[in-house]
Amino acid sequence: MTGPGRFLVQLSPDRWRAVDLADVYLVEARGDDCAVRLRGREPLVDVRRLADLEELLAPHGFLRIHRSH
């Protein structure tokens, strides 16, 4: 996490990108990494597992929903 309303996407072990939490509308597991889908932009690939991102995003109102719902 970074400042209020911001989230750090880990693009690689040594590269990060800050995005507005309000722009994140979906985080989707893709094997060992995740696609972070952003409003109005191409998705970013975060190298962390979905469980790791869920722990960071849950306090900001994000919920994990099973793919069949």
Phi and psi restraints in degrees (range 20) as a CNS / XPLOR table:
assign (resid 1 and name C) (resid 2 and name N)
       (resid 2 and name CA) (resid 2 and name C) 1.0 -126.7 20.0 2
assign (resid 2 and name N) (resid 2 and name CA)
       (resid 2 and name C) (resid 3 and name N) 1.0 -150.9 20.0 2
assign (resid 2 and name C) (resid 3 and name N)
       (resid 3 and name CA) (resid 3 and name C) 1.0 -52.6 20.0 2
assign (resid 3 and name N) (resid 3 and name CA)
       (resid 3 and name C) (resid 4 and name N) 1.0 174.3 20.0 2
assign (resid 3 and name C) (resid 4 and name N)
       (resid 4 and name CA) (resid 4 and name C) 1.0 -55.8 20.0 2
assign (resid 4 and name N) (resid 4 and name CA)
       (resid 4 and name C) (resid 5 and name N) 1.0 130.5 20.0 2
assign (resid 4 and name C) (resid 5 and name N)
       (resid 5 and name CA) (resid 5 and name C) 1.0 76.6 20.0 2
assign (resid 5 and name N) (resid 5 and name CA)
       (resid 5 and name C) (resid 6 and name N) 1.0 11.2 20.0 2
assign (resid 5 and name C) (resid 6 and name N)
       (resid 6 and name CA) (resid 6 and name C) 1.0 -121.5 20.0 2
assign (resid 6 and name N) (resid 6 and name CA)
       (resid 6 and name C) (resid 7 and name N) 1.0 154.4 20.0 2
assign (resid 6 and name C) (resid 7 and name N)
       (resid 7 and name CA) (resid 7 and name C) 1.0 -138.6 20.0 2
assign (resid 7 and name N) (resid 7 and name CA)
       (resid 7 and name C) (resid 8 and name N) 1.0 138.1 20.0 2
assign (resid 7 and name C) (resid 8 and name N)
       (resid 8 and name CA) (resid 8 and name C) 1.0 -95.9 20.0 2
assign (resid 8 and name N) (resid 8 and name CA)
       (resid 8 and name C) (resid 9 and name N) 1.0 121.5 20.0 2
assign (resid 8 and name C) (resid 9 and name N)
       (resid 9 and name CA) (resid 9 and name C) 1.0 -93.4 20.0 2
assign (resid 9 and name N) (resid 9 and name CA)
       (resid 9 and name C) (resid 10 and name N) 1.0 126.9 20.0 2
assign (resid 9 and name C) (resid 10 and name N)
       (resid 10 and name CA) (resid 10 and name C) 1.0 -91.3 20.0 2
assign (resid 10 and name N) (resid 10 and name CA)
       (resid 10 and name C) (resid 11 and name N) 1.0 102.0 20.0 2
assign (resid 10 and name C) (resid 11 and name N)
       (resid 11 and name CA) (resid 11 and name C) 1.0 -76.4 20.0 2
assign (resid 11 and name N) (resid 11 and name CA)
       (resid 11 and name C) (resid 12 and name N) 1.0 -30.5 20.0 2
assign (resid 11 and name C) (resid 12 and name N)
       (resid 12 and name CA) (resid 12 and name C) 1.0 -157.6 20.0 2
assign (resid 12 and name N) (resid 12 and name CA)
       (resid 12 and name C) (resid 13 and name N) 1.0 176.1 20.0 2
assign (resid 12 and name C) (resid 13 and name N)
       (resid 13 and name CA) (resid 13 and name C) 1.0 -56.2 20.0 2
assign (resid 13 and name N) (resid 13 and name CA)
       (resid 13 and name C) (resid 14 and name N) 1.0 -26.7 20.0 2
assign (resid 13 and name C) (resid 14 and name N)
       (resid 14 and name CA) (resid 14 and name C) 1.0 -124.6 20.0 2
assign (resid 14 and name N) (resid 14 and name CA)
       (resid 14 and name C) (resid 15 and name N) 1.0 13.0 20.0 2
assign (resid 14 and name C) (resid 15 and name N)
       (resid 15 and name CA) (resid 15 and name C) 1.0 -124.9 20.0 2
assign (resid 15 and name N) (resid 15 and name CA)
       (resid 15 and name C) (resid 16 and name N) 1.0 131.1 20.0 2
assign (resid 15 and name C) (resid 16 and name N)
       (resid 16 and name CA) (resid 16 and name C) 1.0 -129.9 20.0 2
assign (resid 16 and name N) (resid 16 and name CA)
       (resid 16 and name C) (resid 17 and name N) 1.0 154.5 20.0 2
assign (resid 16 and name C) (resid 17 and name N)
       (resid 17 and name CA) (resid 17 and name C) 1.0 -139.3 20.0 2
assign (resid 17 and name N) (resid 17 and name CA)
       (resid 17 and name C) (resid 18 and name N) 1.0 128.5 20.0 2
assign (resid 17 and name C) (resid 18 and name N)
       (resid 18 and name CA) (resid 18 and name C) 1.0 -84.8 20.0 2
assign (resid 18 and name N) (resid 18 and name CA)
       (resid 18 and name C) (resid 19 and name N) 1.0 133.5 20.0 2
assign (resid 18 and name C) (resid 19 and name N)
       (resid 19 and name CA) (resid 19 and name C) 1.0 -131.3 20.0 2
assign (resid 19 and name N) (resid 19 and name CA)
       (resid 19 and name C) (resid 20 and name N) 1.0 156.9 20.0 2
assign (resid 19 and name C) (resid 20 and name N)
       (resid 20 and name CA) (resid 20 and name C) 1.0 -74.3 20.0 2
assign (resid 20 and name N) (resid 20 and name CA)
       (resid 20 and name C) (resid 21 and name N) 1.0 132.9 20.0 2
assign (resid 20 and name C) (resid 21 and name N)
       (resid 21 and name CA) (resid 21 and name C) 1.0 -58.4 20.0 2
assign (resid 21 and name N) (resid 21 and name CA)
       (resid 21 and name C) (resid 22 and name N) 1.0 -33.6 20.0 2
assign (resid 21 and name C) (resid 22 and name N)
       (resid 22 and name CA) (resid 22 and name C) 1.0 -63.7 20.0 2
assign (resid 22 and name N) (resid 22 and name CA)
       (resid 22 and name C) (resid 23 and name N) 1.0 -22.0 20.0 2
assign (resid 22 and name C) (resid 23 and name N)
       (resid 23 and name CA) (resid 23 and name C) 1.0 -87.1 20.0 2
assign (resid 23 and name N) (resid 23 and name CA)
       (resid 23 and name C) (resid 24 and name N) 1.0 -14.1 20.0 2
assign (resid 23 and name C) (resid 24 and name N)
       (resid 24 and name CA) (resid 24 and name C) 1.0 -84.4 20.0 2
assign (resid 24 and name N) (resid 24 and name CA)
       (resid 24 and name C) (resid 25 and name N) 1.0 119.3 20.0 2
assign (resid 24 and name C) (resid 25 and name N)
       (resid 25 and name CA) (resid 25 and name C) 1.0 -118.2 20.0 2
assign (resid 25 and name N) (resid 25 and name CA)
       (resid 25 and name C) (resid 26 and name N) 1.0 -10.1 20.0 2
assign (resid 25 and name C) (resid 26 and name N)
       (resid 26 and name CA) (resid 26 and name C) 1.0 -161.4 20.0 2
assign (resid 26 and name N) (resid 26 and name CA)
       (resid 26 and name C) (resid 27 and name N) 1.0 138.6 20.0 2
assign (resid 26 and name C) (resid 27 and name N)
       (resid 27 and name CA) (resid 27 and name C) 1.0 -122.2 20.0 2
assign (resid 27 and name N) (resid 27 and name CA)
       (resid 27 and name C) (resid 28 and name N) 1.0 122.5 20.0 2
assign (resid 27 and name C) (resid 28 and name N)
       (resid 28 and name CA) (resid 28 and name C) 1.0 -121.5 20.0 2
assign (resid 28 and name N) (resid 28 and name CA)
       (resid 28 and name C) (resid 29 and name N) 1.0 127.7 20.0 2
assign (resid 28 and name C) (resid 29 and name N)
       (resid 29 and name CA) (resid 29 and name C) 1.0 -66.9 20.0 2
assign (resid 29 and name N) (resid 29 and name CA)
       (resid 29 and name C) (resid 30 and name N) 1.0 140.1 20.0 2
assign (resid 29 and name C) (resid 30 and name N)
       (resid 30 and name CA) (resid 30 and name C) 1.0 -137.9 20.0 2
assign (resid 30 and name N) (resid 30 and name CA)
       (resid 30 and name C) (resid 31 and name N) 1.0 70.4 20.0 2
assign (resid 30 and name C) (resid 31 and name N)
       (resid 31 and name CA) (resid 31 and name C) 1.0 74.9 20.0 2
assign (resid 31 and name N) (resid 31 and name CA)
       (resid 31 and name C) (resid 32 and name N) 1.0 -118.5 20.0 2
assign (resid 31 and name C) (resid 32 and name N)
       (resid 32 and name CA) (resid 32 and name C) 1.0 -90.3 20.0 2
assign (resid 32 and name N) (resid 32 and name CA)
       (resid 32 and name C) (resid 33 and name N) 1.0 -2.8 20.0 2
assign (resid 32 and name C) (resid 33 and name N)
       (resid 33 and name CA) (resid 33 and name C) 1.0 -129.1 20.0 2
assign (resid 33 and name N) (resid 33 and name CA)
       (resid 33 and name C) (resid 34 and name N) 1.0 -173.2 20.0 2
assign (resid 33 and name C) (resid 34 and name N)
       (resid 34 and name CA) (resid 34 and name C) 1.0 -136.8 20.0 2
assign (resid 34 and name N) (resid 34 and name CA)
       (resid 34 and name C) (resid 35 and name N) 1.0 146.9 20.0 2
assign (resid 34 and name C) (resid 35 and name N)
       (resid 35 and name CA) (resid 35 and name C) 1.0 -94.2 20.0 2
assign (resid 35 and name N) (resid 35 and name CA)
       (resid 35 and name C) (resid 36 and name N) 1.0 122.5 20.0 2
assign (resid 35 and name C) (resid 36 and name N)
       (resid 36 and name CA) (resid 36 and name C) 1.0 -99.2 20.0 2
assign (resid 36 and name N) (resid 36 and name CA)
       (resid 36 and name C) (resid 37 and name N) 1.0 107.6 20.0 2
assign (resid 36 and name C) (resid 37 and name N)
       (resid 37 and name CA) (resid 37 and name C) 1.0 -88.6 20.0 2
assign (resid 37 and name N) (resid 37 and name CA)
       (resid 37 and name C) (resid 38 and name N) 1.0 129.6 20.0 2
assign (resid 37 and name C) (resid 38 and name N)
       (resid 38 and name CA) (resid 38 and name C) 1.0 -117.8 20.0 2
assign (resid 38 and name N) (resid 38 and name CA)
       (resid 38 and name C) (resid 39 and name N) 1.0 144.8 20.0 2
assign (resid 38 and name C) (resid 39 and name N)
       (resid 39 and name CA) (resid 39 and name C) 1.0 -61.3 20.0 2
assign (resid 39 and name N) (resid 39 and name CA)
       (resid 39 and name C) (resid 40 and name N) 1.0 123.5 20.0 2
assign (resid 39 and name C) (resid 40 and name N)
       (resid 40 and name CA) (resid 40 and name C) 1.0 74.8 20.0 2
assign (resid 40 and name N) (resid 40 and name CA)
       (resid 40 and name C) (resid 41 and name N) 1.0 10.6 20.0 2
assign (resid 40 and name C) (resid 41 and name N)
       (resid 41 and name CA) (resid 41 and name C) 1.0 -141.2 20.0 2
assign (resid 41 and name N) (resid 41 and name CA)
       (resid 41 and name C) (resid 42 and name N) 1.0 164.9 20.0 2
assign (resid 41 and name C) (resid 42 and name N)
       (resid 42 and name CA) (resid 42 and name C) 1.0 -65.4 20.0 2
assign (resid 42 and name N) (resid 42 and name CA)
       (resid 42 and name C) (resid 43 and name N) 1.0 148.4 20.0 2
assign (resid 42 and name C) (resid 43 and name N)
       (resid 43 and name CA) (resid 43 and name C) 1.0 -64.8 20.0 2
assign (resid 43 and name N) (resid 43 and name CA)
       (resid 43 and name C) (resid 44 and name N) 1.0 151.1 20.0 2
assign (resid 43 and name C) (resid 44 and name N)
       (resid 44 and name CA) (resid 44 and name C) 1.0 -104.9 20.0 2
assign (resid 44 and name N) (resid 44 and name CA)
       (resid 44 and name C) (resid 45 and name N) 1.0 145.3 20.0 2
assign (resid 44 and name C) (resid 45 and name N)
       (resid 45 and name CA) (resid 45 and name C) 1.0 -97.0 20.0 2
assign (resid 45 and name N) (resid 45 and name CA)
       (resid 45 and name C) (resid 46 and name N) 1.0 120.8 20.0 2
assign (resid 45 and name C) (resid 46 and name N)
       (resid 46 and name CA) (resid 46 and name C) 1.0 -101.2 20.0 2
assign (resid 46 and name N) (resid 46 and name CA)
       (resid 46 and name C) (resid 47 and name N) 1.0 130.7 20.0 2
assign (resid 46 and name C) (resid 47 and name N)
       (resid 47 and name CA) (resid 47 and name C) 1.0 -77.7 20.0 2
assign (resid 47 and name N) (resid 47 and name CA)
       (resid 47 and name C) (resid 48 and name N) 1.0 -3.3 20.0 2
assign (resid 47 and name C) (resid 48 and name N)
       (resid 48 and name CA) (resid 48 and name C) 1.0 -86.0 20.0 2
assign (resid 48 and name N) (resid 48 and name CA)
       (resid 48 and name C) (resid 49 and name N) 1.0 163.5 20.0 2
assign (resid 48 and name C) (resid 49 and name N)
       (resid 49 and name CA) (resid 49 and name C) 1.0 -76.2 20.0 2
assign (resid 49 and name N) (resid 49 and name CA)
       (resid 49 and name C) (resid 50 and name N) 1.0 156.8 20.0 2
assign (resid 49 and name C) (resid 50 and name N)
       (resid 50 and name CA) (resid 50 and name C) 1.0 -58.1 20.0 2
assign (resid 50 and name N) (resid 50 and name CA)
       (resid 50 and name C) (resid 51 and name N) 1.0 -39.9 20.0 2
assign (resid 50 and name C) (resid 51 and name N)
       (resid 51 and name CA) (resid 51 and name C) 1.0 -60.4 20.0 2
assign (resid 51 and name N) (resid 51 and name CA)
       (resid 51 and name C) (resid 52 and name N) 1.0 -37.2 20.0 2
assign (resid 51 and name C) (resid 52 and name N)
       (resid 52 and name CA) (resid 52 and name C) 1.0 -66.7 20.0 2
assign (resid 52 and name N) (resid 52 and name CA)
       (resid 52 and name C) (resid 53 and name N) 1.0 -42.9 20.0 2
assign (resid 52 and name C) (resid 53 and name N)
       (resid 53 and name CA) (resid 53 and name C) 1.0 -70.1 20.0 2
assign (resid 53 and name N) (resid 53 and name CA)
       (resid 53 and name C) (resid 54 and name N) 1.0 -36.1 20.0 2
assign (resid 53 and name C) (resid 54 and name N)
       (resid 54 and name CA) (resid 54 and name C) 1.0 -59.2 20.0 2
assign (resid 54 and name N) (resid 54 and name CA)
       (resid 54 and name C) (resid 55 and name N) 1.0 -42.7 20.0 2
assign (resid 54 and name C) (resid 55 and name N)
       (resid 55 and name CA) (resid 55 and name C) 1.0 -62.6 20.0 2
assign (resid 55 and name N) (resid 55 and name CA)
       (resid 55 and name C) (resid 56 and name N) 1.0 -38.0 20.0 2
assign (resid 55 and name C) (resid 56 and name N)
       (resid 56 and name CA) (resid 56 and name C) 1.0 -75.0 20.0 2
assign (resid 56 and name N) (resid 56 and name CA)
       (resid 56 and name C) (resid 57 and name N) 1.0 -34.6 20.0 2
assign (resid 56 and name C) (resid 57 and name N)
       (resid 57 and name CA) (resid 57 and name C) 1.0 -91.8 20.0 2
assign (resid 57 and name N) (resid 57 and name CA)
       (resid 57 and name C) (resid 58 and name N) 1.0 -22.3 20.0 2
assign (resid 57 and name C) (resid 58 and name N)
       (resid 58 and name CA) (resid 58 and name C) 1.0 -54.0 20.0 2
assign (resid 58 and name N) (resid 58 and name CA)
       (resid 58 and name C) (resid 59 and name N) 1.0 -42.9 20.0 2
assign (resid 58 and name C) (resid 59 and name N)
       (resid 59 and name CA) (resid 59 and name C) 1.0 -63.7 20.0 2
assign (resid 59 and name N) (resid 59 and name CA)
       (resid 59 and name C) (resid 60 and name N) 1.0 -11.3 20.0 2
assign (resid 59 and name C) (resid 60 and name N)
       (resid 60 and name CA) (resid 60 and name C) 1.0 -105.1 20.0 2
assign (resid 60 and name N) (resid 60 and name CA)
       (resid 60 and name C) (resid 61 and name N) 1.0 14.9 20.0 2
assign (resid 60 and name C) (resid 61 and name N)
       (resid 61 and name CA) (resid 61 and name C) 1.0 94.2 20.0 2
assign (resid 61 and name N) (resid 61 and name CA)
       (resid 61 and name C) (resid 62 and name N) 1.0 5.4 20.0 2
assign (resid 61 and name C) (resid 62 and name N)
       (resid 62 and name CA) (resid 62 and name C) 1.0 -81.0 20.0 2
assign (resid 62 and name N) (resid 62 and name CA)
       (resid 62 and name C) (resid 63 and name N) 1.0 142.0 20.0 2
assign (resid 62 and name C) (resid 63 and name N)
       (resid 63 and name CA) (resid 63 and name C) 1.0 -122.2 20.0 2
assign (resid 63 and name N) (resid 63 and name CA)
       (resid 63 and name C) (resid 64 and name N) 1.0 144.4 20.0 2
assign (resid 63 and name C) (resid 64 and name N)
       (resid 64 and name CA) (resid 64 and name C) 1.0 -88.2 20.0 2
assign (resid 64 and name N) (resid 64 and name CA)
       (resid 64 and name C) (resid 65 and name N) 1.0 124.4 20.0 2
assign (resid 64 and name C) (resid 65 and name N)
       (resid 65 and name CA) (resid 65 and name C) 1.0 -122.3 20.0 2
assign (resid 65 and name N) (resid 65 and name CA)
       (resid 65 and name C) (resid 66 and name N) 1.0 133.5 20.0 2
assign (resid 65 and name C) (resid 66 and name N)
       (resid 66 and name CA) (resid 66 and name C) 1.0 -64.4 20.0 2
assign (resid 66 and name N) (resid 66 and name CA)
       (resid 66 and name C) (resid 67 and name N) 1.0 146.6 20.0 2
assign (resid 66 and name C) (resid 67 and name N)
       (resid 67 and name CA) (resid 67 and name C) 1.0 -59.0 20.0 2
assign (resid 67 and name N) (resid 67 and name CA)
       (resid 67 and name C) (resid 68 and name N) 1.0 -23.6 20.0 2
assign (resid 67 and name C) (resid 68 and name N)
       (resid 68 and name CA) (resid 68 and name C) 1.0 -88.5 20.0 2
assign (resid 68 and name N) (resid 68 and name CA)
       (resid 68 and name C) (resid 69 and name N) 1.0 6.0 20.0 2
